[in-house]
């Protein structure tokens, strides 16, 4: 019993000493993270090759342009380890072989060898203190897992012997450079974290330690944003020479192929200040190697047109840049790969040929000054031509097996996930039904008087379509009757409509004339038996012309010839002018 009482305190003391020794061995060396350049302020929500810890854009003195990232291929994450020997906790000099795992939580899209290039790949640099290229190495990279395992010890690759850290407090550090990540589908910030397997502790040193190594986790990308704002077809345009000869709104071709408005302009703003950039702006001052791989690899913008009728002429397309205030800028010098867009090749790709402003929003403008029927089959369809945009080059983050894509056609830098915007495409060319709007400026039906109306379908003419004449077409006629008291009624010809010159379905064929009394239209529309006011007459065919006469009903004598005016084609792209000049 006495022996037992003596052994128990000794056993407890032994356990405490062992635990103290283990703590001593595990906590004497502390490692943490820092980002010397600062976190990357913004990354693109569809981006697959976004640099981390790159800091804000900086000035490249030789070129005079802002660049980002300032280090080849990406930013810099620094790992600092501090030997706290001599501080309150103390430490041995050799913690043994250590595996540090840097985790990013998103796919890593480049390699440690030659992608994007031999000088812009993932690499370890700037060894300080006890660290050197001989005892710090990258063991593995999990592209899909978003992790990099770094071995501390010798030999490199898979060390078997630990590092003898200098008695401290003593600080050693190395940098991890060139990491590119995919943030497709992500929001918020990207955080890098460091964990350890081995005899070092990650995170802040305990109270009383000589120096703090840094946190175990910190932000390396501040925000993830869409790269582009939705495109628009604005109704008003800047007063710049580039826009001479074009006007706002969609192009308009009626279904007979006549160009009411033969041009359109797309406005495409970047969504944050350093989204658009020319390829050289991905490289920091004095860097070597290519990041991206080719000097022609800018951020690109693709414009995809939908519903283009085969043979339709959309051509003479070009691009320019302004700032957000619609003032011309010297940067960017955008160019497009094709000046003509066809149903077989409906995509325009915009490249930049000069540095852009990385401190202010830029706006890309694309105009197509010729929109015509070309060789398209008439009548043109009712579905409009629409446009969507996306950043390019497009591709995937990783291969099907989770490895980095490095081929020339699949491993482009920069690279974006294909994502058309907006979800509902914007209209750039509309095809309103072929029609003619006539205005009967005064009509009267009352005791002793009536108004006779005649509408001719003149699409059969002496010129012939080959000689520039009208394309024969046919259709119904719609009357909007507006009385002086402000009431109105609409009537469209149909089976059984009054008057002469109609087919059984109420259609005026090419070369025919429809003749009717206004009193008959009032009765057919159930709009009373008297009328004083004006009438809009819309023929659902081109080249309609009309005449109207107010006459006495007792003998048919003409009392007043009322003009029937032909109005210019009216649409949202070509509104009715005010003041109006009909030229008749």
C-alpha positions in Angstrom: 0.0 0.0 0.0 2.9 2.3 0.9 4.7 1.4 -2.3 1.5 2.1 -4.3 1.2 5.5 -2.7 4.8 6.3 -3.7 4.5 5.0 -7.3 1.3 6.9 -8.3 2.8 10.5 -7.8 5.9 9.4 -9.7 3.8 8.0 -12.6 1.8 11.2 -12.8 5.0 13.2 -12.8 6.5 11.1 -15.5 3.4 11.5 -17.8 3.6 15.3 -17.2 7.2 15.3 -18.1 6.6 13.3 -21.3 3.7 15.6 -22.4 5.9 18.6 -21.6 8.7 17.1 -23.8 6.2 16.4 -26.7 4.9 20.0 -26.4 8.4 21.2 -26.4 9.2 19.3 -29.6 6.0 20.3 -31.4 5.8 24.0 -30.6 9.3 25.4 -30.7 9.2 26.2 -34.4 6.2 28.1 -35.7 5.3 28.7 -39.4 2.7 31.1 -40.9 1.6 32.8 -44.0 1.9 36.3 -45.5 1.4 37.9 -48.9 4.1 40.4 -49.6 2.4 41.9 -52.7 -1.1 41.9 -51.1 -4.1 39.8 -52.0 -5.4 39.9 -55.5 -8.2 42.6 -55.4 -10.5 41.0 -58.0 -10.9 37.8 -59.9 -13.3 36.9 -62.7 -16.3 34.8 -61.8 -15.8 32.5 -64.9 -11.9 32.6 -64.7 -9.9 29.4 -64.8 -6.4 31.0 -64.6 -6.7 33.7 -61.9 -3.4 34.6 -60.1 -3.5 34.6 -56.3 -1.8 37.1 -53.9 -0.8 39.3 -56.8 -1.7 42.7 -55.2 -3.2 45.6 -57.0 -2.0 46.6 -60.5 1.4 48.3 -60.5 3.1 50.7 -62.9 5.6 49.1 -65.4 8.0 52.0 -65.7 9.5 51.0 -69.1 6.1 50.8 -70.8 4.3 53.3 -68.7 1.3 51.0 -68.3 -0.2 49.3 -65.3 0.4 45.5 -65.0 -0.9 42.7 -62.8 0.4 40.4 -61.5 3.8 42.0 -61.0 5.6 38.6 -60.7 5.8 36.1 -63.5 2.7 33.9 -63.7 1.1 35.0 -60.5 1.5 36.5 -57.0 3.6 35.5 -54.0 2.6 33.6 -50.9 5.4 33.7 -48.2 5.9 30.9 -45.7 7.8 32.2 -42.6 9.1 29.8 -39.9 10.6 31.1 -36.6 12.8 29.1 -34.3 11.8 30.3 -30.8 14.7 28.7 -28.9 15.5 31.0 -26.0 11.9 32.1 -25.7 9.7 30.9 -22.9 8.9 27.5 -24.6 12.2 26.6 -26.1 12.6 24.1 -29.0 15.0 21.5 -30.4 17.0 22.5 -33.5 15.7 19.7 -35.7 11.9 19.0 -35.9 12.5 16.1 -38.3 10.9 15.8 -41.8 8.0 18.3 -42.1 5.2 18.3 -44.7 3.5 21.7 -45.1 0.2 21.7 -47.0 -0.9 24.9 -48.7 -4.7 24.6 -49.4 -6.7 27.0 -51.5 -10.1 25.4 -51.7 -10.4 25.8 -55.5 -8.7 24.0 -58.4 -5.1 24.8 -59.2 -4.8 25.1 -63.0 -1.1 25.2 -63.7 1.9 23.0 -62.9 5.4 23.0 -61.3 7.1 22.3 -64.6 6.4 24.2 -67.8 2.9 25.6 -67.7 2.3 28.3 -68.5 6.1 28.4 -69.1 9.3 27.3 -67.5 9.6 30.7 -65.7 5.9 31.3 -64.9 5.1 27.9 -63.3 4.4 27.1 -59.7 7.8 27.5 -58.0 9.7 28.1 -54.7 11.9 31.2 -54.6 13.6 33.8 -52.2 15.0 31.4 -49.6 16.0 33.1 -46.4 17.8 31.9 -43.3 17.9 28.1 -42.9 15.8 27.5 -46.0 17.4 26.8 -49.4 16.7 25.1 -52.7 18.5 22.1 -51.3 16.1 21.5 -48.3 12.7 23.0 -49.4 10.8 21.4 -52.3 7.4 20.8 -53.7 6.4 17.2 -53.1 3.0 17.0 -54.8 0.3 19.2 -56.3 -3.3 18.2 -56.4 -4.8 20.3 -59.1 -8.4 19.1 -58.4 -7.9 19.3 -54.6 -6.3 22.7 -54.7 -3.4 21.7 -52.5 0.4 21.9 -52.7 2.5 19.7 -50.3 5.9 21.2 -49.5 8.6 19.1 -47.9 11.1 20.6 -45.4 14.2 18.5 -45.3 16.7 16.7 -47.5 16.9 15.3 -50.1 14.4 17.4 -52.1 11.3 15.8 -53.4 10.7 13.3 -50.6 13.1 14.2 -47.7 14.3 11.7 -45.1 16.3 14.1 -42.9 15.0 17.2 -41.2 16.4 20.8 -41.2 18.6 21.9 -38.4 17.2 25.3 -37.5 19.6 27.9 -36.1 19.1 28.5 -32.4 16.7 31.4 -32.0 14.8 33.4 -32.0 15.7 33.0 -35.7 13.5 33.6 -38.8 13.6 31.7 -42.1 11.3 32.1 -45.1 10.6 31.1 -48.7 8.1 32.2 -51.3 5.6 30.2 -53.3 5.0 31.9 -56.6 3.0 31.5 -59.8 -0.2 29.8 -58.5 -3.1 30.1 -60.9 -6.6 28.9 -59.8 -10.1 28.5 -61.2 -12.8 30.5 -59.4 -15.6 29.5 -61.8 -18.9 29.6 -60.0 -17.3 31.0 -56.8 -18.3 34.2 -54.9 -16.7 36.1 -52.0 -13.0 35.7 -51.2 -10.4 32.9 -51.6 -8.5 32.0 -48.5 -5.2 30.1 -48.4 -4.5 27.9 -45.4 -1.4 26.2 -44.1 -1.3 22.9 -42.2 1.7 20.9 -40.9 2.5 17.2 -40.6 5.7 17.0 -38.5 7.4 18.8 -35.8 6.4 22.4 -36.5 3.3 24.3 -35.4 1.4 26.4 -37.8 -0.1 29.7 -36.7 0.7 32.4 -34.2 3.4 31.7 -31.6 2.2 31.5 -28.0 2.4 34.4 -25.6 6.0 35.1 -24.7 7.5 33.9 -28.0 10.0 36.3 -29.5 8.3 36.8 -32.9 5.1 35.7 -34.6 5.5 33.8 -37.8 2.1 34.7 -39.3 -1.4 33.3 -39.4 -2.3 29.8 -40.6 -4.8 31.2 -43.0 -5.2 34.5 -44.9 -7.0 36.0 -47.9 -5.4 35.7 -51.3 -8.2 36.9 -53.5 -10.5 39.6 -52.1 -13.6 39.4 -54.4 -14.9 37.4 -57.3 -17.0 39.4 -59.8 -18.5 38.9 -63.2 -16.1 40.1 -65.8 -18.5 41.9 -68.1 -21.7 43.9 -67.6 -24.6 42.9 -69.8 -24.4 44.3 -73.3 -27.0 46.9 -74.5 -28.0 48.4 -77.8 -28.3 52.0 -76.6 -30.8 54.5 -78.1 -28.3 57.3 -77.9 -24.6 57.2 -78.8 -21.5 59.3 -77.9 -20.7 62.3 -80.1 -17.5 60.8 -81.4 -16.2 60.4 -84.9 -16.5 56.6 -84.6 -20.2 56.8 -84.4 -20.7 59.1 -87.5 -23.2 57.6 -89.9 -24.8 55.2 -87.3 -27.7 55.7 -84.9 -28.9 54.1 -81.7 -31.2 51.1 -81.5 -31.5 47.9 -83.4 -31.2 47.7 -87.2 -34.6 47.3 -89.0 -35.3 45.4 -92.2 -38.9 44.8 -93.0 -39.8 41.3 -94.1 -39.7 42.3 -97.8 -36.0 43.1 -97.2 -36.2 46.9 -97.2 -33.7 48.5 -94.8 -35.5 50.9 -92.6 -32.4 51.3 -90.4 -29.3 49.5 -91.7 -26.9 49.6 -88.7 -26.6 48.8 -85.0 -24.1 49.5 -82.2 -23.4 47.2 -79.1 -22.1 48.7 -75.9 -20.1 46.3 -73.7 -18.7 47.6 -70.4 -16.2 45.7 -68.3 -17.5 45.0 -64.8 -14.4 46.0 -62.9 -11.5 48.3 -63.6 -8.8 45.8 -64.5 -10.8 43.2 -66.4 -9.9 44.2 -69.9 -6.2 43.9 -70.5 -3.7 43.4 -73.3 -1.4 40.4 -73.0 1.7 42.4 -71.9 -0.3 43.7 -68.9 -0.2 40.2 -67.4 3.6 40.4 -67.0 5.3 42.4 -64.3 8.2 44.8 -65.0 11.3 43.2 -66.3 9.9 39.6 -66.3 11.0 36.8 -68.5 9.0 34.1 -70.1 5.5 34.4 -71.5 2.4 34.6 -69.2 0.1 34.2 -71.1 1.9 31.8 -73.4 1.5 34.1 -76.5 1.9 37.8 -76.9 -1.5 37.7 -78.6 -3.3 36.2 -75.6 -5.3 39.1 -74.3 -8.6 38.9 -72.4 -10.9 38.6 -75.4 -14.6 39.3 -75.8 -16.8 37.2 -78.1 -20.0 38.4 -79.5 -22.4 35.6 -80.6 -25.3 36.5 -82.9 -28.4 34.2 -83.0 -31.1 33.7 -85.6 -29.2 35.1 -88.6 -31.1 34.3 -91.8 -28.9 32.5 -94.3 -27.5 35.1 -96.7 -28.3 38.2 -94.6 -25.6 40.8 -94.9 -24.2 42.0 -91.6 -20.9 43.7 -92.4 -18.5 46.6 -92.0 -18.1 45.8 -88.3 -15.5 47.5 -86.2 -14.7 48.3 -82.5 -13.5 51.2 -80.3 -13.0 52.0 -76.6 -14.3 54.8 -74.4 -14.2 55.4 -70.7 -17.3 55.2 -68.5 -18.0 58.9 -69.4 -18.2 58.0 -73.1 -15.0 59.9 -73.8 -12.5 58.4 -76.3 -9.4 56.7 -74.8 -6.1 56.0 -76.4 -5.7 52.5 -74.8 -7.0 49.2 -76.0 -7.0 49.6 -79.8 -9.5 46.8 -80.1 -9.7 44.8 -83.3 -12.1 42.1 -84.5 -11.3 38.9 -86.3 -14.1 39.3 -89.0 -15.8 42.4 -90.4 -18.7 40.3 -91.7 -21.0 38.1 -89.6 -22.9 35.3 -91.3 -25.2 32.4 -90.3 -22.3 30.1 -90.8 -19.8 32.3 -88.8 -21.9 34.1 -86.2 -19.1 34.9 -83.7 -17.0 38.0 -83.5 -13.9 37.9 -81.4 -12.3 41.2 -80.1 -8.6 41.4 -79.3 -6.8 44.3 -77.7 -3.6 45.7 -79.3 -2.5 48.2 -76.7 -2.4 48.5 -72.9 -5.7 49.4 -71.2 -6.5 51.5 -68.2 -6.5 49.3 -65.1 -7.7 52.0 -62.8 -10.9 53.0 -64.5 -13.8 51.3 -66.2 -13.5 50.8 -69.9 -16.3 50.4 -72.4 -16.0 48.4 -75.6 -18.2 49.5 -78.5 -18.9 47.4 -81.6 -20.7 48.8 -84.6 -21.9 47.1 -87.8 -22.6 49.8 -90.3 -24.2 47.6 -93.0 -27.2 45.5 -92.4 -29.0 44.5 -95.5 -31.0 41.6 -97.1 -28.0 40.3 -99.0 -29.0 37.0 -100.6 -31.5 36.0 -97.8 -34.7 34.4 -98.9 -37.8 36.7 -98.7 -39.9 37.3 -96.8 -37.5 37.6 -93.9 -38.5 35.7 -90.7 -40.2 37.3 -87.8 -37.6 36.2 -85.2 -35.1 39.0 -84.6 -31.3 38.6 -84.7 -30.0 38.7 -81.1 -26.6 39.0 -79.5 -24.9 37.6 -76.4 -21.4 37.9 -75.2 -18.8 36.0 -73.2 -15.1 36.3 -72.2 -12.6 34.2 -74.2 -10.7 32.0 -74.8 -13.1 29.6 -73.3 -12.4 26.1 -71.9 -12.4 23.9 -68.9 -10.5 24.3 -65.6 -9.0 20.7 -65.6 -9.0 17.6 -67.6 -11.5 14.8 -67.0 -8.9 13.1 -64.7 -8.4 16.3 -62.7 -5.0 17.3 -64.0 -3.9 20.6 -65.4 -4.7 21.3 -69.1 -1.5 22.3 -70.8 -2.1 21.8 -74.5 -2.0 24.7 -76.9 -5.8 24.6 -77.6 -7.0 23.6 -74.1 -4.5 25.3 -71.8 -4.8 28.9 -72.9 -3.9 31.6 -70.4 -6.1 33.5 -69.7 -9.0 31.0 -70.0 -12.7 31.3 -69.0 -15.7 29.1 -68.6 -18.2 29.5 -71.5 -21.1 31.5 -70.1 -23.3 33.5 -72.4 -24.8 36.7 -71.1 -27.4 38.0 -70.8 -29.6 34.9 -70.4 -32.1 36.7 -72.6 -30.2 37.9 -75.6 -30.4 41.6 -76.7 -32.0 42.4 -80.1 -29.7 43.8 -82.8 -31.8 43.4 -85.9 -35.6 43.2 -86.2 -37.8 42.2 -89.0 -41.2 43.9 -88.6 -43.9 42.7 -91.0 -43.8 44.4 -94.4 -46.4 47.1 -94.3 -47.3 50.6 -95.3 -48.9 53.2 -93.1 -51.2 55.7 -94.7 -52.8 58.7 -93.0 -56.3 59.9 -94.1 -56.0 63.3 -92.4 -59.8 64.2 -92.5 -62.9 62.0 -93.1 -66.6 62.7 -92.6 -69.8 60.6 -92.5 -73.0 62.4 -91.7 -76.4 63.4 -93.1 -75.9 63.8 -96.9 -72.2 63.0 -96.9 -69.9 60.0 -96.9 -66.1 59.3 -97.5 -65.0 56.9 -100.2 -61.5 55.3 -99.6 -59.3 53.5 -102.1 -56.1 51.6 -101.3 -53.9 50.2 -104.1 -51.4 47.4 -103.7 -48.7 48.6 -106.2 -46.2 45.8 -105.6 -46.8 44.9 -109.2 -45.0 47.6 -111.1 -43.2 48.3 -114.4 -39.7 48.0 -112.9 -39.6 44.3 -111.9 -37.7 42.9 -109.0 -34.5 42.5 -111.1 -34.6 46.1 -112.0 -35.1 47.4 -108.5 -38.9 47.2 -108.4 -41.1 46.0 -105.5 -41.3 42.4 -104.5 -44.9 41.3 -105.1 -46.7 40.8 -101.8 -50.3 40.8 -100.5 -52.1 41.2 -97.2 -55.0 42.6 -95.3 -55.7 46.2 -94.4 -56.2 47.6 -90.9 -58.1 50.9 -90.2 -57.7 52.9 -87.0 -60.6 55.3 -87.0 -60.2 58.2 -84.5 -63.2 60.5 -83.9 -63.2 64.1 -82.7 -64.5 63.1 -79.3 -61.4 61.0 -78.7 -62.9 57.6 -79.2 -61.3 55.2 -81.6 -61.9 51.7 -83.1 -59.8 49.4 -85.1 -61.0 47.2 -88.0 -59.1 44.7 -90.1 -60.4 43.3 -93.4 -61.4 39.7 -93.3 -63.9 37.2 -94.8 -67.1 39.1 -95.5 -65.6 42.6 -95.2 -67.5 45.3 -97.2 -66.2 46.9 -100.3 -64.6 45.6 -103.5 -61.1 44.4 -104.4 -60.6 41.8 -101.7 -60.2 38.1 -101.9 -62.4 35.9 -99.8 -60.1 36.1 -96.8 -60.0 39.9 -96.8 -56.6 40.1 -98.6 -55.6 42.7 -101.2 -53.5 40.9 -103.8 -50.6 42.5 -105.6 -51.9 44.7 -108.4 -55.4 45.1 -106.8 -57.2 48.1 -105.4 -59.6 48.0 -102.4 -62.5 50.4 -102.5 -64.9 51.0 -99.6 -67.1 53.6 -98.0 -66.1 54.8 -94.6 -69.8 54.3 -93.5 -69.4 50.6 -94.4 -66.3 50.3 -92.2 -68.1 52.0 -89.3 -71.0 49.5 -89.6 -68.6 46.5 -89.8 -66.7 47.8 -86.7 -69.9 48.6 -84.8 -68.6 52.2 -84.4 -71.8 54.1 -85.0 -73.1 55.7 -88.2 -71.5 59.1 -88.2 -67.8 60.1 -88.2 -65.7 63.2 -88.0 -62.0 62.7 -87.6 -58.9 61.0 -89.1 -58.0 57.5 -90.1 -54.7 55.5 -90.0 -54.7 52.9 -92.7 -52.1 50.1 -92.4 -51.6 47.7 -95.3 -49.9 44.4 -94.5 -47.9 44.7 -97.7 -45.4 47.2 -99.0 -45.9 50.0 -101.5 -49.6 50.8 -100.7 -51.0 54.1 -101.9 -54.4 55.6 -101.4 -57.0 58.2 -102.2 -60.1 59.5 -100.4 -63.0 61.7 -101.4 -65.8 63.2 -99.3 -68.9 63.1 -101.6 -72.6 63.9 -101.4 -74.8 60.9 -101.0 -77.8 62.2 -103.1 -75.9 62.4 -106.3 -72.3 61.2 -105.6 -70.8 64.5 -106.4 -67.3 65.1 -105.0 -67.4 67.6 -102.2 -63.7 67.5 -100.9 -60.7 65.5 -101.9 -58.9 64.5 -98.7 -55.2 63.7 -98.9 -54.0 60.2 -98.0 -50.4 60.5 -96.9 -47.7 57.8 -96.9 -45.9 57.8 -93.6 -42.3 56.7 -93.2 -41.9 53.3 -91.7 -42.3 53.5 -87.9 -40.8 51.2 -85.3 -39.0 51.3 -82.0 -35.7 51.6 -83.9 -37.2 54.4 -86.2 -39.7 56.3 -84.1 -42.3 58.7 -85.7 -40.4 62.0 -85.8 -41.5 65.2 -84.2 -41.9 67.6 -85.9 -43.0 65.4 -88.8 -41.8 66.0 -92.4 -43.7 63.8 -94.8 -42.2 65.4 -98.0 -45.5 65.0 -99.9 
